[in-house]
Amino acid sequence: MTASTLAAGTATPSRWPGLLRRHSAMPLVIAAALLGTYLWVRSSRLDDIEQRSLNATTLLRLLRQHLELTAVTTVVVVVLAVGAGILLTRPALRWLAPGATALANIGQATPAIGLLVLLSIWLGIGFTTALIGLIAYAVLPVLQNTIVGINQVDRSLVQAGKGIGMSPLAVLVRVELPLALPVIMAGIRTALVLAVGVATLAAFINVGGLGELIVTGIKLQRASVLVTGAVLTAALALALDWLGGLISDLLRPRGVA
């Protein structure tokens, strides 16, 4: 089997039935959790504070803020970490990989709330501060998985690509990246879940998001607000992880386990 055969082809319509069967459970779990929470809150007698926190307008605003922060973080992390991972697997720069991985590990080794507080003291509160904190926290899995994924590609396939006249860029794009994609996507999925979770702490530095519900519920001892914020955050993380798994399977080259 040649490198071009392994690297060729993304998803075709025939893959959809199997993908839908394999990924059908998680949407049902998420829907059941959201429905159960909605029915519980709906059946409860809410005071003025709970009504202000749990109306549709407020929930949509907080969800939009949370998604914006998560989306921007993920895009920046993917661009920086995948790009850096590719460079660090090139022969001339491979010796820098351990140091770069150790540097990326500093952000994740620091407690998230402590990192955000330190950054807010230095940079002030706001979206940019939260974004930098989330990037520092989520960059490691993508960087590490990109390096591991590319390095574990069978070298005979790389040599075969070079042997049929491919340029180094063509070998990277048509052989190495497609075969490393499942590992890279696993890192991106991990980063997504981390970003959703850590973004709840952005409420402490006045960025909003679903963490605002959790903070309000804790401070004012409103269980309905706290539980709603926690369930929505968990549902968002699970939904994005599910979507990442679906995309990973769609993009997975045929013949790659």
C-alpha positions in Angstrom: 0.0 0.0 0.0 1.5 3.3 -1.1 1.6 6.5 0.8 -0.8 8.2 -1.6 -3.3 5.4 -1.1 -3.2 5.8 2.7 -3.3 9.6 2.5 -6.1 9.8 -0.1 -9.7 10.4 0.5 -11.7 11.9 3.3 -15.2 10.8 4.2 -17.6 9.5 1.6 -21.4 9.2 2.0 -21.0 5.4 2.7 -19.3 6.2 6.0 -22.3 8.1 7.4 -24.4 5.2 8.6 -21.5 3.7 10.6 -20.6 7.1 12.0 -24.1 7.9 13.0 -24.5 4.6 14.8 -21.1 5.0 16.5 -21.8 8.5 17.7 -25.5 8.4 18.4 -25.3 7.8 22.2 -23.8 11.1 23.3 -26.4 13.4 21.8 -29.1 11.4 23.6 -27.3 11.7 26.9 -26.8 15.4 26.5 -30.5 15.9 25.5 -31.7 13.9 28.5 -29.5 15.9 30.9 -30.7 19.2 29.5 -34.3 18.1 29.5 -34.1 16.8 33.1 -32.5 20.0 34.3 -35.1 22.1 32.5 -38.1 20.2 33.9 -36.6 20.4 37.4 -36.0 24.2 37.2 -39.4 24.7 35.6 -41.1 22.8 38.4 -39.3 24.8 41.1 -40.6 28.0 42.7 -38.0 30.6 41.6 -37.4 33.8 43.5 -36.4 37.1 41.8 -32.7 36.4 41.7 -33.2 33.0 40.2 -35.6 34.3 37.6 -33.2 37.0 36.5 -30.4 34.4 36.2 -32.4 31.7 34.5 -34.4 33.5 31.8 -33.7 32.7 28.2 -32.1 36.1 27.4 -29.5 35.8 30.1 -28.8 32.1 29.4 -28.3 32.8 25.7 -26.0 35.8 26.4 -23.8 33.7 28.8 -23.7 30.8 26.4 -22.7 33.1 23.6 -19.9 34.6 25.7 -18.7 31.1 26.7 -18.7 29.9 23.1 -16.9 33.0 21.9 -14.1 32.6 24.4 -13.8 28.8 23.7 -13.9 29.2 19.9 -11.2 32.0 19.8 -9.0 30.0 22.2 -9.3 26.8 20.1 -8.5 28.6 16.8 -5.4 30.3 18.3 -4.3 27.1 20.0 -4.7 25.0 16.8 -2.8 27.5 14.7 0.0 28.0 17.1 0.4 24.4 18.5 -0.1 22.5 15.2 2.3 24.9 13.4 4.9 24.7 16.2 4.5 20.9 16.3 5.1 20.6 12.6 8.2 22.7 12.8 9.5 20.8 15.8 9.3 17.5 13.9 11.5 18.8 11.1 15.1 17.4 11.4 16.7 20.8 11.9 14.5 21.7 14.8 13.7 18.3 16.4 16.2 18.9 19.2 14.0 21.8 20.4 10.9 19.6 20.9 11.6 18.6 24.6 12.2 22.2 25.7 9.1 23.5 23.8 6.9 20.8 25.4 8.3 21.6 28.9 7.6 25.3 28.3 4.0 24.5 27.2 3.6 22.4 30.3 4.1 25.4 32.6 0.7 26.8 31.8 -1.1 23.5 32.5 1.0 22.8 35.6 -0.2 26.1 37.2 -3.7 26.0 38.8 -6.1 27.6 36.3 -7.6 30.1 38.8 -4.1 31.1 40.0 -3.0 31.6 36.4 -5.9 33.8 35.6 -5.5 35.9 38.8 -1.8 36.4 38.1 -2.5 37.5 34.5 -5.3 39.8 35.7 -2.9 41.5 38.1 -0.4 42.0 35.3 -2.7 42.7 32.3 -6.0 43.8 34.0 -9.3 42.0 33.8 -11.2 41.3 30.5 -11.5 39.1 27.5 -7.8 39.3 26.4 -6.5 38.2 29.9 -8.9 35.3 29.9 -7.9 34.3 26.4 -4.2 34.3 27.2 -4.8 32.2 30.3 -6.9 29.7 28.3 -4.3 29.5 25.5 -1.6 28.8 28.0 -3.7 26.1 29.6 -4.9 24.4 26.4 -1.8 24.5 24.2 0.0 21.4 25.6 -2.2 18.6 24.4 -2.3 19.9 20.8 1.4 20.6 20.6 2.3 17.2 22.2 -0.1 15.2 20.1 1.0 17.0 16.9 4.7 16.0 17.6 3.8 12.5 18.6 1.4 12.0 15.7 3.9 13.1 13.0 6.8 11.3 14.6 4.9 8.0 14.7 4.2 8.0 11.0 5.9 5.0 9.4 9.2 6.3 8.0 9.0 3.9 5.1 5.9 5.7 3.8 7.7 9.1 4.1 10.7 7.6 2.2 8.3 6.2 -0.4 6.8 9.6 -0.9 10.2 11.1 -1.4 11.1 8.3 -3.7 8.3 9.0 -6.2 9.4 12.6 -6.4 7.3 14.4 -3.7 8.7 17.6 -2.3 9.1 17.8 1.5 6.0 20.0 1.7 4.0 17.5 -0.4 5.2 14.6 1.8 4.0 16.6 4.9 0.6 17.5 3.5 -0.2 14.3 1.7 1.4 11.6 3.9 2.5 12.8 7.4 -0.5 15.1 8.4 -3.3 12.7 7.1 -1.7 9.8 9.0 -1.1 11.9 12.1 -4.6 13.4 12.0 -6.3 11.0 14.5 -3.7 11.8 17.1 -3.8 15.5 16.4 -7.6 15.5 16.6 -7.4 13.7 20.0 -5.3 16.6 21.3 -7.7 19.2 19.9 -10.6 17.5 21.5 -8.7 17.5 24.8 -8.0 21.2 24.4 -11.6 21.9 23.6 -12.8 20.3 26.8 -10.1 22.1 28.8 -11.1 25.4 27.3 -14.8 24.9 28.1 -14.0 24.0 31.7 -11.4 26.7 32.4 -13.6 29.3 30.7 -16.0 29.0 33.6 -13.3 30.7 35.7 -13.3 33.7 33.4 -16.3 34.9 35.4 -13.9 35.8 38.2 -12.2 38.4 35.9 -15.4 39.9 34.6 -15.6 38.1 31.2 -19.0 36.4 31.8 -19.8 33.0 30.4 -21.6 30.1 32.0 -19.2 30.4 35.0 -21.2 33.5 36.0 -24.2 31.2 36.8 -21.9 28.9 39.0 -20.4 31.9 40.8 -23.9 33.4 41.4 -25.3 30.1 42.6 -22.4 29.6 45.1 -22.4 33.2 46.4 -26.1 33.5 46.8 -26.8 29.9 47.7 -29.2 29.3 44.8 -29.0 25.6 43.9 -31.1 26.0 40.8 -28.7 28.6 39.3 -25.6 26.6 40.3 -26.9 23.3 38.9 -28.1 25.0 35.7 -24.6 26.5 35.1 -22.8 23.3 35.9 -25.1 21.2 33.6 -24.9 23.7 30.7 -21.1 23.7 31.0 -20.8 20.0 31.1 -23.3 19.6 28.2 -21.3 22.1 26.1 -18.0 20.3 26.9 -19.6 16.9 26.0 -21.2 18.3 22.8 -17.9 19.8 21.6 -16.0 16.6 22.4 -18.7 14.6 20.5 -18.4 17.0 17.5 -14.6 16.7 17.6 -14.9 12.9 17.5 -17.3 13.0 14.6 -15.0 15.3 12.6 -12.0 13.1 13.4 -13.7 10.0 12.1 -14.9 11.9 9.0 -11.4 13.1 8.2 -9.6 9.9 9.1 -8.0 8.3 6.0 -9.3 4.9 5.0 -7.2 2.1 6.3 -6.1 4.0 9.4 -7.4 2.4 12.6 
